[in-house]
Amino acid sequence: MSPELISILVLVVVFVIATTRSVNMGALAFAAAFAVGGLVADLDADGIFAGFPGDLFVVLVGVTYLFAIARANGTTDWLVHAAVRLVRGRVALIPWVMFALTGALTAIGAVSPAAVAIVAPVALSFAARYGISPLLMGAMVVHGAQAGGFSPISIYGSIVNGIVEREKLPGNEVVLFLASLAANLVIAAVVFVVCGGLKLWARGAVTDSDSAGADPTPAAGSPAQGAGSPAPAASSPASAAGTPAPAAGTPAQGASSPAPAAGSPAPAASNTAPGAGSPAQGAGSPAPAASHAVAAASSPAPAASNPAPAAGSRAAGAARVGAAAPGTAQLRTHPAPAAPTRSPEEARLTPARTATLTSLLALVVAVLVFDLDAGLTAITLAVLLSTAWPEDSRKATGQIAWPTVLLICGVLTYVGVLDEMGTITWAGEGVGGIGVPLLAAVLLCYIGALVSAFASSVGIMGALIPLAVPFLERGEIGAIGMIAALAVSATVVDVSPFSTNGALVLAAAPDVDRERFFRQLMVYGGIVVAVVPAAAWLVMVVPGWG
């Protein structure tokens, strides 16, 4: 067996172990570089480390450090809630706000999983509150993250552009960014239509709570009261007219403690209506007598013709809200774990947050206008913020994306070993030997999509782009279009529940059947793997860009 074939088989083993055993692919790649470089290629330590990407190391550490400071001082939370306020109850705009928000976060330097981790809990809580498909909302969040993921100052963009420069290939940062943005925007639009987005337009704006986190206890005309029925007064029973309330003193939902006395605040989170901390009867109203407080806290009130369930009974705990009427928000019996309620602290633009927003803007200007190094600029801005607010810096250091840094540096070091021993040239000649360059290109796109659905998107891009170098250098296929197609194919599949972003969406969804949601994500991911690489190849490679 030839040394080149051994090195490629070892790379396959690295991907398989990283996928099945949850071991960091970068650590495995360093070990593989040591084994293959020392035992197969007879390289010394200097030869093995020749491929270590020092420039990308600085980019990854600097950008993620700056963004970690933004998370630590609440700047990202402020951005999330500021964007959410733009919705003003217009349900159909919520998915697009989340798409734009995650896109903006990754475009200014957030690692894609970090942006998804920030936005997904808020987005899926809104989906649960307003009856939006969790698949629609989750897909919008992930595709939004990938839409901004290849900006010139983003992590993915910096990595791919760095690889292109190292391999001395023609590249275009703007084309790469716009290709990913357009592809994900088109996919998001299709998902929006297929998953019921058009029906959301017909619902109009909700009136009983806005996106800033108003108390979602139902107002007049909401499902909890029965369509068109008036809201109860403070002294009236919590259920609709003529419905008996539970007996006074009965514990709510089987709780061991008795119901609170009149005028006391609603009980703890397990006994309250959504919007923890608010009185049981709705925004601003005091809790009614004990029996009424129990009825309001335990479950939404039924329609007038149905008696209220006995307190503590299974029916009370498992009561399900009926279908929401158009223009109303659907009340859930359990509050979402990450309800988008804005505290005064989150709403306030503090000096630290102002300075961080200024730093993020300065990073964009420095890189795009003055052509400064993104990594060195980011780490300099992070140091300035750390000096002014050292407490935020201490929190942020532990939030630097060290696993991503290890992943990228390890994979690219192993690719450097492959280059040193001639594997890249050997593999490229093999792919080019197919005789049909366009066929070789589409096969690489499908390999990138399939592997990325289960492993690291960045890792597979770091391995595939160098493999495509030899036949790209012959000029039979445009390098710019091929690199853009590979980048799109390897990242849009991150909706798969086996990828980091897909797993984050699955974990963040409240009030869903997780097995069913997992299957939905898996089927959707399979469709993306089957369709997108061919579409990217047809649009970006066949015309011969670059």
C-alpha positions as CSV (number, residue, x, y, z in Angstrom):
1,M,0.0,0.0,0.0
2,S,1.4,3.4,-1.0
3,P,2.2,6.0,1.7
4,E,-0.2,8.4,0.0
5,L,-3.1,6.0,0.3
6,I,-2.2,5.2,3.9
7,S,-2.3,8.9,4.8
8,I,-5.8,9.3,3.2
9,L,-7.1,6.2,5.0
10,V,-5.8,7.7,8.3
11,L,-7.7,10.9,7.5
12,V,-10.9,8.8,7.0
13,V,-10.3,7.1,10.3
14,V,-9.9,10.5,12.0
15,F,-13.3,11.6,10.7
16,V,-14.9,8.3,11.7
17,I,-13.5,8.4,15.3
18,A,-14.4,12.0,15.7
19,T,-17.9,11.4,14.6
20,T,-18.6,8.2,16.5
21,R,-16.6,8.7,19.7
22,S,-17.0,12.5,20.2
23,V,-13.3,13.1,20.3
24,N,-12.0,16.5,19.1
25,M,-11.0,16.0,15.5
26,G,-8.1,18.5,15.9
27,A,-6.5,16.4,18.7
28,L,-6.9,13.3,16.6
29,A,-5.4,15.1,13.6
30,F,-2.3,16.1,15.7
31,A,-1.8,12.5,16.7
32,A,-2.3,11.4,13.1
33,A,0.2,14.0,11.9
34,F,2.7,12.7,14.4
35,A,2.2,9.1,13.5
36,V,1.9,9.4,9.7
37,G,4.6,12.1,9.5
38,G,7.1,10.3,11.7
39,L,6.4,6.6,10.8
40,V,5.3,6.8,7.2
41,A,6.8,10.0,5.7
42,D,9.9,10.0,7.9
43,L,9.4,13.7,8.8
44,D,11.0,15.3,11.9
45,A,9.2,17.7,14.2
46,D,10.0,20.7,12.1
47,G,8.6,19.0,9.0
48,I,5.4,18.1,10.9
49,F,4.9,21.6,12.3
50,A,5.6,23.3,9.0
51,G,1.9,23.2,8.3
52,F,0.7,24.6,11.6
53,P,-1.5,27.7,10.7
54,G,-0.2,30.3,13.0
55,D,-2.1,33.1,11.3
56,L,-5.4,31.3,11.6
57,F,-4.6,30.6,15.2
58,V,-4.4,34.3,15.9
59,V,-7.6,35.0,14.0
60,L,-9.5,32.3,15.9
61,V,-8.3,33.3,19.3
62,G,-8.6,37.1,18.7
63,V,-12.1,37.1,17.2
64,T,-13.6,34.6,19.6
65,Y,-12.0,36.4,22.6
66,L,-13.5,39.7,21.5
67,F,-16.9,38.1,21.0
68,A,-16.6,36.3,24.4
69,I,-16.2,39.7,26.0
70,A,-19.3,40.8,24.2
71,R,-21.2,37.9,25.7
72,A,-19.8,38.4,29.2
73,N,-20.8,42.0,29.5
74,G,-24.3,41.4,28.0
75,T,-23.7,43.1,24.6
76,T,-25.0,40.1,22.7
77,D,-28.1,39.9,24.9
78,W,-28.7,43.6,24.3
79,L,-28.5,43.0,20.5
80,V,-30.8,40.0,20.7
81,H,-33.5,41.8,22.6
82,A,-33.1,45.0,20.5
83,A,-33.7,43.0,17.4
84,V,-36.7,41.2,18.9
85,R,-38.4,44.5,19.8
86,L,-38.5,45.2,16.1
87,V,-41.2,42.5,15.7
88,R,-43.9,44.3,17.7
89,G,-46.1,41.3,17.6
90,R,-45.9,40.7,13.9
91,V,-45.5,36.9,14.1
92,A,-44.5,36.4,10.4
93,L,-41.4,38.6,10.9
94,I,-40.1,36.7,13.9
95,P,-38.3,34.0,11.9
96,W,-36.7,36.6,9.6
97,V,-35.6,38.7,12.6
98,M,-33.8,35.6,14.0
99,F,-32.3,34.8,10.6
100,A,-30.9,38.3,10.3
101,L,-29.7,38.4,13.9
102,T,-27.7,35.2,13.7
103,G,-26.4,36.3,10.3
104,A,-25.2,39.6,11.8
105,L,-23.5,37.8,14.8
106,T,-21.5,35.4,12.6
107,A,-20.7,38.1,10.1
108,I,-19.0,40.2,12.8
109,G,-17.0,37.3,14.0
110,A,-19.0,35.0,16.2
111,V,-18.4,31.3,15.8
112,S,-21.5,29.7,14.2
113,P,-22.3,27.4,17.1
114,A,-21.9,30.3,19.5
115,A,-24.3,32.5,17.5
116,V,-26.8,29.6,17.4
117,A,-26.4,28.9,21.1
118,I,-27.2,32.6,21.8
119,V,-30.2,33.0,19.5
120,A,-31.8,29.5,19.4
121,P,-33.3,29.5,22.9
122,V,-34.9,32.9,22.4
123,A,-36.1,32.0,18.9
124,L,-37.6,28.6,19.8
125,S,-39.3,30.1,22.9
126,F,-41.0,32.6,20.5
127,A,-41.9,29.7,18.3
128,A,-43.5,27.9,21.2
129,R,-45.4,31.0,22.3
130,Y,-46.7,32.0,18.9
131,G,-47.4,28.5,17.5
132,I,-44.6,28.7,14.9
133,S,-43.2,25.4,13.6
134,P,-40.0,24.6,15.5
135,L,-38.5,23.2,12.3
136,L,-39.1,26.5,10.6
137,M,-37.6,28.6,13.4
138,G,-34.6,26.2,13.9
139,A,-33.8,26.2,10.2
140,M,-34.0,30.0,10.0
141,V,-31.6,30.3,12.9
142,V,-29.0,27.9,11.5
143,H,-29.3,29.2,7.9
144,G,-29.0,32.7,9.2
145,A,-25.8,31.8,11.0
146,Q,-24.4,30.3,7.7
147,A,-25.6,33.3,5.6
148,G,-23.2,35.6,7.5
149,G,-20.6,32.9,8.1
150,F,-18.3,33.8,5.2
151,S,-17.9,37.5,5.6
152,P,-14.3,38.6,5.3
153,I,-14.0,39.0,9.1
154,S,-15.9,35.9,10.1
155,I,-14.4,32.7,11.4
156,Y,-15.4,30.6,8.4
157,G,-14.5,33.4,5.9
158,S,-11.1,33.9,7.5
159,I,-10.3,30.1,7.5
160,V,-11.4,29.5,3.9
161,N,-9.7,32.7,2.6
162,G,-6.6,31.8,4.5
163,I,-6.5,28.3,3.0
164,V,-7.0,29.8,-0.5
165,E,-4.1,32.2,0.1
166,R,-1.9,29.4,1.5
167,E,-2.6,27.3,-1.6
168,K,-1.9,30.2,-3.9
169,L,-5.3,29.9,-5.6
170,P,-7.3,32.8,-7.0
171,G,-9.9,33.9,-4.5
172,N,-12.5,36.6,-4.0
173,E,-13.7,37.3,-0.5
174,V,-16.8,39.2,-1.6
175,V,-18.0,36.4,-4.0
176,L,-17.6,33.8,-1.3
177,F,-19.6,35.8,1.2
178,L,-22.4,36.7,-1.3
179,A,-22.6,33.1,-2.6
180,S,-23.2,31.8,0.9
181,L,-25.6,34.6,1.7
182,A,-27.6,34.1,-1.4
183,A,-27.7,30.3,-1.1
184,N,-28.9,30.4,2.5
185,L,-31.4,33.2,1.8
186,V,-33.0,31.1,-1.0
187,I,-33.1,28.0,1.2
188,A,-34.6,30.0,4.1
189,A,-37.3,31.4,1.8
190,V,-38.2,27.9,0.6
191,V,-38.4,26.6,4.2
192,F,-40.5,29.6,5.2
193,V,-43.1,28.8,2.5
194,V,-43.1,25.0,3.0
195,C,-43.3,25.1,6.8
196,G,-46.3,27.4,7.1
197,G,-44.7,30.8,6.9
198,L,-47.4,32.2,4.6
199,K,-50.1,31.3,7.1
200,L,-48.3,33.4,9.7
201,W,-48.9,36.5,7.5
202,A,-52.7,36.0,7.8
203,R,-52.5,36.0,11.6
204,G,-51.5,39.6,11.8
205,A,-50.0,41.1,15.0
206,V,-50.7,39.7,18.4
207,T,-52.2,42.0,21.0
208,D,-51.8,40.3,24.3
209,S,-48.0,40.4,24.5
210,D,-45.2,41.9,22.5
211,S,-41.8,40.6,21.7
212,A,-40.2,42.4,24.6
213,G,-41.6,39.8,26.9
214,A,-44.9,41.2,28.2
215,D,-46.8,38.8,30.5
216,P,-48.4,36.2,28.2
217,T,-51.4,35.6,30.5
218,P,-54.4,35.7,28.1
219,A,-56.3,38.8,27.6
220,A,-59.9,39.2,26.2
221,G,-60.5,37.0,23.2
222,S,-57.5,34.7,23.8
223,P,-57.9,30.9,23.7
224,A,-57.7,30.6,27.5
225,Q,-61.0,32.5,27.8
226,G,-62.8,31.1,24.9
227,A,-63.1,33.1,21.7
228,G,-64.8,36.4,22.2
229,S,-65.5,36.0,25.9
230,P,-64.6,39.0,28.1
231,A,-61.6,38.8,30.4
232,P,-62.6,38.1,34.0
233,A,-62.5,40.9,36.6
234,A,-60.3,40.6,39.6
235,S,-63.1,39.4,41.8
236,S,-64.6,36.9,39.3
237,P,-63.6,33.3,39.0
238,A,-60.6,32.5,36.9
239,S,-62.7,30.2,34.7
240,A,-65.3,31.5,32.2
241,A,-68.8,32.5,33.4
242,G,-70.7,29.7,35.1
243,T,-67.7,27.5,35.6
244,P,-67.0,26.5,39.2
245,A,-63.6,27.2,40.5
246,P,-61.6,24.7,42.5
247,A,-62.2,24.5,46.2
248,A,-60.4,27.0,48.4
249,G,-57.2,25.8,49.9
250,T,-56.6,23.0,47.4
251,P,-53.0,22.8,46.4
252,A,-52.3,23.8,42.8
253,Q,-51.1,21.1,40.5
254,G,-50.7,18.6,43.4
255,A,-48.3,21.0,45.2
256,S,-47.8,20.3,48.9
257,S,-48.3,23.9,49.9
258,P,-51.7,25.5,50.1
259,A,-52.8,28.3,47.7
260,P,-51.8,31.8,48.6
261,A,-54.1,34.2,50.3
262,A,-55.8,37.0,48.4
263,G,-53.5,39.7,47.2
264,S,-50.4,37.6,47.5
265,P,-48.2,37.1,44.5
266,A,-48.6,34.0,42.3
267,P,-46.8,30.9,43.5
268,A,-43.4,29.6,42.3
269,A,-42.6,28.8,38.7
270,S,-44.3,25.4,38.7
271,N,-47.6,27.0,39.7
272,T,-47.6,30.2,37.7
273,A,-48.9,31.0,34.3
274,P,-46.2,31.7,31.6
275,G,-44.3,34.9,32.5
276,A,-42.9,33.8,35.8
277,G,-43.0,36.4,38.5
278,S,-46.1,38.1,37.3
279,P,-49.4,37.8,39.2
280,A,-51.6,34.9,38.2
281,Q,-54.4,37.1,36.7
282,G,-52.4,39.0,34.1
283,A,-50.2,42.0,34.0
284,G,-50.7,44.5,36.8
285,S,-53.7,42.9,38.5
286,P,-53.5,41.5,42.0
287,A,-54.1,37.8,42.6
288,P,-57.7,37.0,43.5
289,A,-59.0,34.9,46.4
290,A,-57.2,31.7,47.1
291,S,-59.5,29.5,45.1
292,H,-59.2,31.8,42.1
293,A,-55.4,32.1,42.3
294,V,-55.2,28.3,42.2
295,A,-57.4,28.1,39.1
296,A,-55.4,30.8,37.3
297,A,-52.0,29.4,38.2
298,S,-52.6,25.7,37.5
299,S,-53.9,25.8,34.0
300,P,-55.5,28.0,31.3
301,A,-59.2,28.5,32.0
302,P,-61.5,26.4,29.9
303,A,-64.5,27.6,27.8
304,A,-67.7,28.4,29.5
305,S,-69.3,25.1,28.9
306,N,-66.6,23.1,30.6
307,P,-66.2,22.8,34.4
308,A,-62.8,23.7,35.8
309,P,-60.7,20.7,36.6
310,A,-60.2,19.8,40.2
311,A,-57.0,21.2,41.6
312,G,-54.2,18.7,41.7
313,S,-55.9,16.3,39.2
314,R,-54.1,14.9,36.2
315,A,-56.5,16.9,33.9
316,A,-55.3,20.1,35.5
317,G,-51.7,19.3,35.0
318,A,-52.0,18.1,31.5
319,A,-54.6,20.6,30.2
320,R,-53.9,21.5,26.6
321,V,-54.6,24.8,25.0
322,G,-56.9,24.7,22.0
323,A,-56.1,26.1,18.7
324,A,-55.4,29.8,18.8
325,A,-57.7,32.1,16.9
326,P,-56.2,34.2,14.2
327,G,-54.3,37.2,15.6
328,T,-53.8,35.7,19.1
329,A,-50.9,34.2,20.8
330,Q,-51.2,30.7,22.0
331,L,-50.7,30.2,25.7
332,R,-48.6,27.3,26.9
333,T,-49.2,25.6,30.3
334,H,-45.5,25.5,30.9
335,P,-43.3,28.6,30.5
336,A,-40.6,28.4,28.0
337,P,-37.2,27.8,29.7
338,A,-35.7,30.8,28.0
339,A,-38.6,33.2,27.8
340,P,-37.5,36.5,26.1
341,T,-38.3,38.7,29.1
342,R,-36.2,41.8,29.2
343,S,-35.0,42.9,32.6
344,P,-34.0,46.6,33.1
345,E,-30.4,45.5,33.2
346,E,-30.7,43.8,29.8
347,A,-32.4,46.9,28.3
348,R,-29.8,49.3,29.5
349,L,-26.9,50.3,27.2
350,T,-24.1,50.4,29.7
351,P,-20.6,52.0,29.1
352,A,-19.1,48.5,28.6
353,R,-21.7,47.6,26.1
354,T,-21.3,50.9,24.2
355,A,-17.5,50.3,24.1
356,T,-18.0,46.8,22.9
357,L,-20.4,47.8,20.1
358,T,-17.9,50.5,19.1
359,S,-15.1,47.9,19.1
360,L,-17.1,45.5,16.8
361,L,-17.7,48.4,14.4
362,A,-14.0,49.3,14.5
363,L,-13.1,45.7,13.7
364,V,-15.3,45.8,10.6
365,V,-13.9,49.2,9.4
366,A,-10.3,48.1,10.2
367,V,-10.5,44.9,8.1
368,L,-12.7,46.1,5.3
369,V,-11.5,49.6,4.8
370,F,-7.9,49.6,6.0
371,D,-7.1,46.0,5.2
372,L,-5.7,45.2,8.6
373,D,-5.2,41.7,9.9
374,A,-8.5,40.5,11.5
375,G,-6.9,38.4,14.2
376,L,-4.4,41.0,15.4
377,T,-7.0,43.8,15.3
378,A,-9.6,41.7,17.2
379,I,-7.1,40.7,19.9
380,T,-6.0,44.3,20.3
381,L,-9.5,45.6,20.8
382,A,-10.2,42.7,23.2
383,V,-7.2,43.7,25.3
384,L,-8.3,47.3,25.4
385,L,-11.8,46.2,26.6
386,S,-10.2,43.8,29.1
387,T,-8.0,46.6,30.6
388,A,-11.0,48.9,31.1
389,W,-13.3,46.1,32.4
390,P,-11.1,43.3,33.8
391,E,-14.0,41.4,35.4
392,D,-15.5,40.8,31.9
393,S,-12.1,39.7,30.7
394,R,-11.9,37.0,33.4
395,K,-15.2,35.6,32.3
396,A,-14.4,35.8,28.6
397,T,-11.1,33.9,28.7
398,G,-12.8,30.7,29.5
399,Q,-15.3,31.3,26.6
400,I,-12.7,31.5,23.9
401,A,-13.6,28.8,21.3
402,W,-10.6,26.6,22.3
403,P,-12.2,23.4,20.9
404,T,-12.6,25.1,17.5
405,V,-9.0,26.4,17.7
406,L,-7.7,22.9,18.4
407,L,-9.9,21.5,15.6
408,I,-8.7,23.9,12.9
409,C,-5.1,23.9,13.9
410,G,-5.0,20.1,14.1
411,V,-6.7,19.4,10.8
412,L,-4.6,21.9,8.9
413,T,-1.4,20.6,10.5
414,Y,-2.3,17.1,9.2
415,V,-3.1,18.6,5.8
416,G,0.4,20.1,5.9
417,V,1.9,16.7,6.5
418,L,-0.1,15.4,3.5
419,D,1.3,18.2,1.4
420,E,4.9,17.5,2.6
421,M,4.6,13.8,1.6
422,G,3.0,14.5,-1.8
423,T,-0.5,13.2,-1.0
424,I,-2.3,16.3,-2.1
425,T,-0.7,16.1,-5.6
426,W,-1.4,12.4,-5.8
427,A,-5.0,12.7,-4.8
428,G,-5.6,15.7,-7.1
429,E,-4.2,13.8,-10.0
430,G,-6.5,10.9,-9.1
431,V,-9.5,13.1,-9.1
432,G,-8.5,14.8,-12.3
433,G,-7.8,11.4,-13.8
434,I,-11.6,10.8,-13.8
435,G,-11.4,12.6,-17.1
436,V,-14.4,14.8,-16.5
437,P,-13.4,17.8,-14.3
438,L,-17.1,18.8,-13.7
439,L,-17.8,15.2,-12.5
440,A,-14.9,15.4,-10.1
441,A,-16.1,18.8,-8.8
442,V,-19.7,17.6,-8.0
443,L,-18.3,14.5,-6.3
444,L,-16.1,16.7,-4.0
445,C,-19.2,18.8,-3.2
446,Y,-21.2,15.7,-2.2
447,I,-18.3,14.4,-0.1
448,G,-18.1,17.7,1.7
449,A,-21.9,17.8,2.3
450,L,-22.1,14.2,3.5
451,V,-19.2,14.3,5.9
452,S,-20.2,17.7,7.2
453,A,-23.6,16.5,8.2
454,F,-21.9,14.3,10.8
455,A,-18.6,16.0,11.5
456,S,-17.0,19.5,11.4
457,S,-17.8,21.7,8.5
458,V,-14.6,23.7,8.9
459,G,-12.6,20.5,9.2
460,I,-13.8,19.1,6.0
461,M,-13.3,22.4,4.1
462,G,-9.7,22.4,5.4
463,A,-9.2,18.9,3.9
464,L,-11.2,19.2,0.7
465,I,-9.9,22.5,-0.7
466,P,-6.3,21.3,-0.8
467,L,-7.4,18.1,-2.4
468,A,-9.0,20.1,-5.2
469,V,-5.9,22.3,-5.8
470,P,-4.1,20.2,-8.5
471,F,-7.0,20.1,-11.0
472,L,-8.0,23.7,-10.1
473,E,-4.5,24.8,-11.0
474,R,-4.9,23.4,-14.5
475,G,-7.7,26.0,-15.1
476,E,-10.3,23.5,-16.3
477,I,-12.7,24.7,-13.6
478,G,-13.0,28.2,-12.1
479,A,-11.3,28.2,-8.7
480,I,-13.5,30.9,-7.2
481,G,-16.8,29.1,-8.1
482,M,-15.5,25.7,-7.0
483,I,-14.4,27.1,-3.6
484,A,-17.7,28.8,-3.1
485,A,-19.6,25.6,-4.0
486,L,-17.5,23.6,-1.6
487,A,-18.1,26.2,1.2
488,V,-21.8,26.2,0.6
489,S,-22.1,22.4,0.3
490,A,-20.1,21.9,3.5
491,T,-22.0,24.4,5.7
492,V,-25.7,24.4,4.8
493,V,-26.0,20.8,6.1
494,D,-25.4,22.1,9.6
495,V,-29.2,21.7,10.2
496,S,-28.5,18.0,10.7
497,P,-29.2,17.0,14.3
498,F,-25.8,15.2,14.2
499,S,-24.0,18.5,13.7
500,T,-23.3,21.1,16.5
501,N,-25.8,23.6,15.2
502,G,-28.6,21.1,14.7
503,A,-28.0,19.6,18.1
504,L,-28.2,23.1,19.7
505,V,-31.6,23.7,18.0
506,L,-32.9,20.3,19.1
507,A,-31.9,20.9,22.7
508,A,-33.3,24.5,22.8
509,A,-36.8,23.7,21.6
510,P,-39.4,23.8,24.5
511,D,-42.8,22.0,24.5
512,V,-42.0,19.7,21.6
513,D,-41.9,16.0,21.0
514,R,-38.1,15.7,20.8
515,E,-38.1,12.3,19.0
516,R,-40.4,13.7,16.3
517,F,-38.4,17.0,16.1
518,F,-35.2,14.9,15.8
519,R,-36.7,12.9,12.9
520,Q,-37.8,16.2,11.2
521,L,-34.3,17.6,11.5
522,M,-32.8,14.4,10.2
523,V,-35.2,14.2,7.2
524,Y,-34.6,17.9,6.4
525,G,-30.9,17.5,6.7
526,G,-31.0,14.5,4.3
527,I,-32.9,16.6,1.7
528,V,-30.3,19.4,2.0
529,V,-27.5,16.9,1.5
530,A,-29.2,15.4,-1.6
531,V,-30.2,18.7,-3.3
532,V,-27.8,21.6,-2.3
533,P,-24.5,20.2,-3.6
534,A,-25.9,19.6,-7.0
535,A,-27.6,23.0,-7.1
536,A,-24.4,24.8,-5.9
537,W,-22.3,22.9,-8.5
538,L,-24.8,23.8,-11.2
539,V,-24.9,27.5,-10.3
540,M,-21.3,28.2,-9.2
541,V,-19.1,25.6,-10.9
542,V,-20.6,24.9,-14.3
543,P,-20.6,28.6,-15.4
544,G,-16.9,28.7,-14.7
545,W,-16.5,31.5,-12.1
546,G,-12.9,32.5,-11.6
